[in-house]
Amino acid sequence: MNAEELLQAVRNGQPVRNEDLKGLNLARADLSGADLSGSDLSGCNLRDANLSRANLSRCKLREADLRGADLRWSNLSQADLTDARLRRANLTGSIRIGTKIKKWGLKGAFIAGPTAYIEE
């Protein structure tokens, strides 16, 4: 699936689960409310993307560029954010139960309000 097909599916309200989306350029994309659960977004450019209320549970986001991304109220349960870039990302209210993330990976990220975070 390419970036255009992904954005069309999201606009149509279709879930995009367990897809190989590695390396796509999705900078500034509106993926708000998208169900991308289980998909591989490793190495994607998601800089300044709107991922608010998105279901990113079990997603691979290794080395993804999420700088400035809006992740408010998103579900990141069991997601792998190893080496993801999160500076200026807004994680307010996001659910991160079982999420793989290094503590320094949150440096410069904005986290406020109720946020569930349980590190394994």
C-alpha positions as CSV (number, residue, x, y, z in Angstrom):
1,M,0.0,0.0,0.0
2,N,1.4,3.4,-0.9
3,A,0.8,6.7,0.9
4,E,-2.0,7.8,-1.4
5,E,-3.9,4.5,-1.0
6,L,-3.5,4.7,2.8
7,L,-4.8,8.3,2.9
8,Q,-7.8,7.4,0.7
9,A,-8.7,4.4,3.0
10,V,-8.5,6.6,6.1
11,R,-10.7,9.3,4.4
12,N,-13.2,6.6,3.7
13,G,-13.2,5.4,7.3
14,Q,-11.7,2.0,6.4
15,P,-9.4,0.3,8.9
16,V,-5.8,-0.3,7.7
17,R,-4.7,-3.1,9.9
18,N,-1.6,-5.3,9.8
19,E,-0.3,-3.5,6.7
20,D,3.4,-3.1,5.6
21,L,3.7,0.7,5.4
22,K,7.4,0.9,6.1
23,G,9.2,4.1,5.0
24,L,6.2,6.0,3.7
25,N,6.3,9.8,3.6
26,L,3.2,10.8,5.6
27,A,4.5,14.2,6.7
28,R,1.6,16.5,7.6
29,A,-0.9,13.8,6.7
30,D,-4.3,13.8,8.4
31,L,-4.6,10.3,10.0
32,S,-6.8,11.4,12.8
33,G,-9.0,8.6,14.1
34,A,-7.4,6.0,11.7
35,D,-7.2,2.4,12.7
36,L,-3.7,1.3,11.8
37,S,-3.4,-1.3,14.5
38,G,-0.7,-3.9,13.9
39,S,0.8,-2.1,10.9
40,D,4.5,-1.6,10.3
41,L,5.3,2.1,10.1
42,S,9.0,1.7,10.8
43,G,11.0,4.5,9.3
44,C,8.0,6.5,8.2
45,N,8.1,10.2,8.0
46,L,5.1,11.2,10.2
47,R,6.5,14.7,11.0
48,D,3.7,17.1,11.9
49,A,1.1,14.4,11.1
50,N,-2.3,14.4,12.8
51,L,-2.6,11.0,14.5
52,S,-5.0,12.2,17.2
53,R,-7.4,9.5,18.4
54,A,-5.7,7.0,16.0
55,N,-5.4,3.3,17.0
56,L,-1.7,2.5,16.7
57,S,-1.8,-0.4,19.1
58,R,0.7,-3.1,18.2
59,C,2.2,-0.9,15.5
60,K,5.9,-1.0,14.7
61,L,7.1,2.6,14.7
62,R,10.9,1.9,15.0
63,E,12.9,4.9,13.8
64,A,9.8,6.7,12.7
65,D,10.0,10.5,12.6
66,L,7.1,11.7,14.8
67,R,8.5,15.2,15.5
68,G,5.7,17.6,15.9
69,A,3.0,14.9,15.4
70,D,-0.3,15.2,17.1
71,L,-0.8,11.9,19.0
72,R,-3.4,13.2,21.5
73,W,-5.8,10.5,22.8
74,S,-4.2,7.9,20.5
75,N,-3.8,4.3,21.5
76,L,-0.2,3.2,21.5
77,S,-0.6,0.1,23.5
78,Q,2.1,-2.5,22.8
79,A,3.5,-0.3,20.0
80,D,7.3,-0.4,19.4
81,L,8.6,3.2,19.3
82,T,12.3,2.2,19.7
83,D,14.5,5.0,18.3
84,A,11.4,7.0,17.2
85,R,11.9,10.8,17.1
86,L,9.3,12.4,19.3
87,R,10.5,16.0,19.9
88,R,7.5,18.4,20.0
89,A,5.1,15.4,19.6
90,N,1.9,15.9,21.6
91,L,1.1,12.7,23.6
92,T,-1.6,14.2,25.8
93,G,-4.1,11.6,27.0
94,S,-2.5,8.8,24.9
95,I,-2.6,5.2,26.1
96,R,0.9,3.6,26.2
97,I,0.4,0.3,28.1
98,G,3.2,-2.1,27.2
99,T,4.7,0.4,24.7
100,K,8.4,-0.1,24.0
101,I,10.0,3.3,24.3
102,K,13.3,4.4,25.8
103,K,12.8,7.1,28.5
104,W,15.1,9.5,26.6
105,G,12.8,9.0,23.6
106,L,10.2,11.2,25.2
107,K,12.7,14.1,25.6
108,G,11.1,17.2,24.2
109,A,7.6,15.5,23.8
110,F,4.6,17.2,25.3
111,I,2.7,15.1,27.8
112,A,-0.1,16.6,29.9
113,G,-3.4,15.5,31.3
114,P,-4.4,11.9,31.9
115,T,-2.0,9.5,30.3
116,A,-1.7,5.8,30.9
117,Y,1.9,4.5,30.7
118,I,3.1,1.2,31.9
119,E,6.6,0.2,30.8
120,E,7.4,-3.4,30.4
